[in-house]
Amino acid sequence: MTITGAGESVTGNSVNYDRLQELKSFDESKAGVKGLVDAGITKIPRIFVRPPEDLAGDGHNSGEPTNIQITIPVIDLSDIVGRRADKVAGVRRAAEEVGFFQVVNHGIAEKVLEDMLKAARGFHELPREVKADYYTRELMRKVKYGSNFDLYESRFANWRDTLFCVMGPEPLDPQELPLVCRDITMEYSKQVRKLGITLFELLSEALGLKPDHLIGLDCAKGHLLLSHYYPACPEPKMTLGTTKHSDPDFLTILLQDHIGGLQVLHQNHYIDVPPVPGALVVNVGDLLQLISNNRFKSVEHQVLANHLGPRVSVACFFTPHLYPSTMIYGPIKELLSEDSPPVYRETSMRDFIAYYDEKGLDGNSALTHFELQRGKQGNKGI
């Protein structure tokens, strides 16, 4: 396998550098980032190198001491009936102030979590020719493997491969899944969806609404499972595992392994989200910020590249995604008043996803595109 530029020094500025050609060579290899590592590279290809202005302006990672004393909240979901008010208050505080929290005693057995991570790693470590059957950029394919959904739009490629599975609203035929991760993916999908429904009920109550309000808006109607694989990187400071972004969904539940690297942007500083054994990481998505009219925060986050690896994580995105729907999303009308006019215009799911995908992970929030201009805010809501 030959990847153009794979052996070049990251400092080399060849006049013959044809970025598009190198992107195509990488894409057409169908081997992903893991293919580069397997080829024994010691320098990362130029397509992965962060631009100089990006590296120079990376004050968030300067390591300077700050006065910010914050940790990602951990919410214990045991005794959710007897201590419901406490759980709702904890979720409200986390969703409004940090946008991220971890949950423990969530009802998914530790063995299921371990088996899901093991199977995700198992897929990515299959022979290239086996994985290549799943490699595609076809928008409507339900199960696909790839590297960087925004490869041709991004300023630099991320050090990450992904297996993308649309698990609902239409039930996925298990035969479409690779055998190595088939059974556990179906089981984990079922259990994580159940947890998602519980969290949407708590989040609804945290907004002062009935427990089924967010479910009624189809927030849990569909979900995707994204199994990410971050190989060990020879030059981790020159690239990222995942560029700074916020998620294009209502809610994300993340299963991460022990390696770490996930960071949340809070008051212009990155906060580490440390792996907690048995815990799942939960974060508010852009669409939940939109319909909550900024009550809940969809926070930007990134994943560092690392000398250690591979790092494996499985993200569950709650979104109907591209499933045909007539539902239009805007700020929930019960949350609006003269003092709290709508911040966002209404949008369909398809329009939101289309804008997010076209924009790619460029470090800017997609929500800005859907903000109403000041002075034109009415009182519409869903």
C-alpha positions in Angstrom: 0.0 0.0 0.0 1.3 3.4 -0.9 0.1 6.6 0.6 1.4 9.7 -1.1 3.4 11.8 1.3 3.2 9.3 4.2 6.9 9.3 4.6 7.4 13.1 4.3 8.6 15.3 7.2 5.8 17.4 8.6 8.1 20.4 8.3 8.6 19.9 4.6 6.9 22.4 2.4 7.3 20.9 -1.0 6.2 23.1 -3.9 4.8 20.0 -5.5 2.4 19.3 -2.5 -0.9 18.4 -4.0 -3.3 18.3 -1.0 -6.3 17.0 -3.0 -4.3 14.2 -4.6 -2.9 13.1 -1.2 -6.4 13.2 0.3 -7.6 11.0 -2.6 -4.7 8.6 -2.2 -5.5 8.2 1.5 -9.2 7.8 0.9 -8.8 5.3 -2.0 -6.5 3.1 0.1 -9.6 2.3 2.2 -7.1 1.5 5.0 -7.7 4.5 7.2 -5.3 5.9 9.8 -4.6 2.4 11.0 -3.2 1.6 7.6 -0.7 4.4 8.0 0.4 3.1 11.4 0.6 -0.5 10.1 2.9 0.8 7.3 5.3 1.9 10.0 5.3 5.6 9.4 7.4 7.8 11.8 6.1 11.2 10.5 2.5 12.0 10.0 1.4 12.8 6.4 0.9 16.5 5.7 -2.9 16.1 5.3 -3.0 15.5 9.1 -0.8 18.5 10.2 -2.6 21.3 11.9 -2.0 24.6 10.1 0.7 26.9 11.8 -1.9 29.5 12.8 -3.9 26.7 14.4 -0.9 25.5 16.4 0.2 29.0 17.3 -3.3 30.0 18.5 -3.7 27.0 20.7 -3.7 28.8 23.9 -6.2 26.4 25.4 -3.4 23.8 25.6 -0.7 26.1 26.9 -0.7 24.4 30.3 -0.8 27.8 32.0 -2.2 27.7 35.5 -5.8 28.9 35.7 -8.2 29.7 38.6 -10.9 27.4 37.1 -11.7 24.7 39.6 -14.2 22.5 37.8 -14.6 18.8 37.3 -17.1 17.0 35.1 -20.1 16.2 37.4 -20.7 12.5 38.1 -24.4 11.6 38.6 -25.4 8.4 40.3 -28.6 7.0 38.7 -29.4 4.5 41.4 -32.6 5.0 43.3 -34.0 7.2 40.6 -37.5 6.8 41.9 -36.9 7.5 45.6 -34.5 10.4 45.0 -35.9 11.7 41.7 -35.8 15.4 42.7 -32.1 15.1 43.4 -31.3 13.4 40.1 -33.3 16.0 38.2 -31.5 18.9 40.0 -28.1 17.2 39.3 -28.9 16.8 35.6 -30.2 20.4 35.4 -27.1 21.8 36.9 -24.8 19.8 34.7 -26.7 20.5 31.5 -27.0 24.2 32.2 -23.5 24.9 33.5 -21.1 22.4 32.0 -23.0 20.6 29.2 -21.2 17.4 30.1 -21.6 14.8 32.9 -20.8 11.2 33.7 -23.4 8.7 34.8 -22.8 5.7 37.1 -25.2 2.9 38.2 -26.9 3.5 34.8 -28.2 -0.1 34.4 -25.8 -1.3 31.7 -23.7 -4.2 33.0 -19.9 -3.6 33.0 -19.5 -6.8 30.9 -21.7 -5.3 28.2 -19.5 -2.1 28.2 -16.3 -4.2 28.0 -17.6 -6.4 25.3 -18.7 -3.4 23.2 -15.3 -1.8 23.4 -13.6 -5.1 22.6 -15.8 -5.6 19.5 -15.3 -2.1 18.3 -11.5 -2.6 18.5 -12.0 -6.0 16.9 -13.6 -4.5 13.8 -10.9 -1.8 13.3 -8.2 -4.5 13.7 -9.6 -6.7 11.0 -7.5 -7.1 7.8 -7.8 -4.1 5.5 -9.4 -6.1 2.7 -12.2 -7.2 5.0 -12.9 -3.7 6.3 -12.7 -2.3 2.7 -16.1 -3.9 2.0 -17.6 -1.4 4.4 -15.6 1.7 3.3 -17.8 4.3 1.7 -18.9 7.9 1.7 -22.4 7.1 0.6 -24.7 9.3 2.6 -27.6 6.9 3.0 -25.6 3.7 3.8 -26.7 2.4 7.2 -23.4 0.7 8.1 -20.2 2.2 6.9 -16.5 2.4 7.8 -14.4 5.5 7.0 -11.9 8.0 8.2 -13.0 11.6 8.6 -16.5 12.2 7.3 -15.3 15.8 6.3 -12.0 14.7 4.8 -12.3 16.9 1.8 -13.7 19.9 3.7 -11.5 20.0 6.8 -8.4 22.2 7.2 -6.5 19.1 8.4 -7.5 15.4 8.7 -8.0 13.9 12.2 -6.1 10.9 13.5 -9.2 8.7 13.7 -11.1 5.9 11.9 -14.9 5.3 12.5 -17.5 2.5 12.1 -20.8 4.3 11.6 -24.1 2.4 12.3 -27.6 3.8 12.0 -29.5 1.8 14.6 -32.9 3.5 14.4 -35.7 4.6 13.9 -35.9 1.7 11.4 -34.5 -1.4 13.2 -31.2 -2.3 11.6 -31.0 -5.8 10.1 -28.2 -7.4 12.2 -26.8 -9.1 9.0 -25.7 -5.6 7.8 -23.3 -5.4 10.8 -19.8 -7.0 10.6 -19.8 -10.4 12.3 -17.0 -9.4 14.7 -19.3 -6.8 16.4 -22.8 -7.9 15.4 -24.4 -9.4 18.5 -22.9 -7.0 21.1 -23.8 -4.0 18.9 -27.4 -5.0 18.8 -27.4 -5.6 22.6 -25.6 -2.4 23.5 -27.8 -0.4 21.1 -30.9 -1.7 22.9 -29.6 -0.9 26.4 -28.1 2.5 25.6 -31.4 3.5 24.0 -33.2 2.6 27.2 -30.7 4.7 29.2 -31.3 7.6 26.7 -35.0 7.5 27.3 -34.4 7.8 31.1 -32.1 10.8 30.6 -34.5 12.5 28.3 -37.2 12.2 31.0 -34.8 13.7 33.6 -33.9 16.5 31.1 -37.6 17.2 30.4 -38.2 17.6 34.1 -35.1 19.7 34.5 -36.7 22.2 32.0 -39.9 22.2 34.1 -41.8 20.1 31.5 -43.6 16.8 31.8 -41.2 13.7 31.7 -42.3 12.7 28.2 -42.0 16.1 26.6 -38.7 15.6 24.8 -39.6 12.0 23.9 -42.8 13.5 22.3 -40.5 15.6 20.1 -38.8 12.5 18.7 -35.6 13.2 20.5 -35.1 9.5 21.2 -36.7 8.3 17.9 -33.4 7.4 16.2 -29.8 6.8 17.3 -26.5 6.2 15.7 -23.5 4.2 17.1 -20.1 5.5 16.1 -17.2 3.3 17.0 -14.0 5.4 16.9 -10.5 4.1 16.7 -7.6 6.4 17.5 -4.3 4.6 16.7 -1.1 5.6 18.5 0.3 8.7 16.8 4.1 9.3 16.2 3.7 13.1 16.4 0.6 13.7 18.6 1.2 17.4 19.1 1.0 18.1 15.3 -2.6 16.8 14.9 -5.7 16.0 16.8 -7.8 12.8 17.3 -10.9 15.0 16.8 -11.0 18.7 16.0 -12.9 21.0 18.4 -16.6 20.6 17.7 -20.1 20.3 19.2 -22.4 17.4 18.4 -25.2 17.6 15.8 -27.8 15.7 17.9 -30.0 16.0 20.9 -27.8 14.0 23.3 -24.7 11.9 23.1 -23.8 9.0 25.4 -20.1 8.0 25.1 -18.4 4.8 26.2 -14.7 5.5 26.4 -11.8 3.2 27.3 -9.1 3.8 29.9 -6.7 5.9 27.7 -8.4 9.3 27.9 -7.8 12.4 25.7 -11.4 13.8 25.6 -11.4 17.5 26.6 -14.3 19.9 27.1 -13.9 23.6 26.5 -15.1 25.6 29.6 -14.5 29.3 30.0 -11.9 29.2 27.2 -9.9 26.4 28.9 -9.9 22.7 28.2 -11.0 20.4 31.0 -10.1 16.7 30.9 -12.9 14.2 31.0 -11.1 11.4 32.9 -12.2 7.8 32.2 -14.2 6.5 35.2 -14.5 2.7 35.3 -18.1 1.7 34.5 -19.2 5.3 33.8 -20.7 6.7 30.6 -20.1 10.3 29.5 -23.2 12.3 28.5 -23.3 15.6 26.7 -25.9 17.9 25.4 -26.1 18.2 21.6 -26.7 21.2 19.4 -30.3 20.4 18.8 -31.1 20.2 22.5 -29.5 23.6 23.0 -31.6 24.9 20.2 -35.0 23.5 21.4 -34.2 24.5 25.0 -33.5 28.0 23.8 -30.0 28.0 25.3 -31.1 26.7 28.7 -28.9 23.6 28.1 -25.4 24.1 26.7 -24.0 22.1 23.8 -20.3 22.5 24.6 -17.3 22.3 22.2 -14.9 19.4 22.9 -12.0 17.7 21.2 -9.9 14.5 21.4 -6.1 14.7 21.7 -3.9 12.4 19.6 -1.6 10.3 21.8 1.6 8.3 21.7 -0.4 5.7 23.5 -3.0 3.7 21.7 -5.2 2.6 20.2 -7.8 4.6 22.1 -11.3 3.2 21.4 -14.7 4.9 22.1 -18.3 4.2 21.1 -20.6 7.3 20.8 -24.3 7.0 20.7 -25.9 10.0 19.0 -29.6 10.5 19.6 -31.0 11.9 16.4 -33.4 10.8 13.7 -30.5 11.8 11.4 -31.6 11.5 7.8 -34.8 9.5 8.5 -37.7 11.2 6.6 -39.7 13.4 9.0 -42.0 16.4 8.8 -41.0 17.5 12.3 -39.7 21.1 12.5 -37.5 22.0 15.4 -37.4 25.4 17.1 -37.3 26.6 20.7 -40.0 24.9 22.8 -42.9 27.3 23.2 -43.4 26.5 26.9 -39.9 27.9 27.6 -40.6 31.2 25.8 -41.8 34.5 27.3 -41.3 38.2 26.8 -38.2 38.0 28.9 -37.0 34.9 27.0 -37.7 35.3 23.3 -36.6 32.6 20.9 -32.9 32.7 20.1 -33.1 30.4 17.1 -35.1 30.0 14.0 -36.9 26.8 13.2 -35.2 24.1 11.1 -35.9 20.6 9.8 -33.5 17.8 10.8 -32.4 17.3 7.2 -31.5 21.0 6.8 -29.5 21.0 10.1 -27.6 17.8 9.2 -26.9 19.0 5.7 -25.5 22.3 7.0 -23.4 20.5 9.7 -21.9 18.0 7.2 -21.2 20.6 4.6 -19.4 22.8 7.1 -17.4 19.9 8.6 -15.4 20.1 11.8 -14.1 23.7 11.3 -14.0 24.7 15.0 -17.2 26.8 14.7 -20.6 26.0 16.1 -23.3 25.1 13.6 -25.9 26.8 15.9 -24.7 30.3 14.9 -26.2 29.7 11.4 -29.6 29.1 13.0 -29.6 32.1 15.3 -32.4 34.7 14.8 -31.1 38.3 14.2 -31.7 40.5 17.2 -34.8 42.6 16.8 -36.4 39.9 14.7 -37.1 37.5 17.5 -40.8 36.5 17.6 -42.6 34.1 19.9 -42.8 31.0 17.8 -41.9 27.7 19.3 -42.6 24.0 18.9 
